[in-house]
């Protein structure tokens, strides 16, 4: 599916009273999810243990 088709599908799925901001938030969300999935497919992930360690430091 092309990017244009994905955008059109996302816009069609919005409620009739959606704002421009709603549309932009939805498109940004979908773009970030797609980027994350691409990174995961490329093996660019972080283990749970590393995340736990980082969270401990962030939450101090």
Secondary structure, DSSP 4 states (H G I P E B T S, - for coil): --HHHHHHHHHHHS-TT--HHHHHHHHHHHHHHHHHHHHHHTT----HHHHHHHHHHHT-
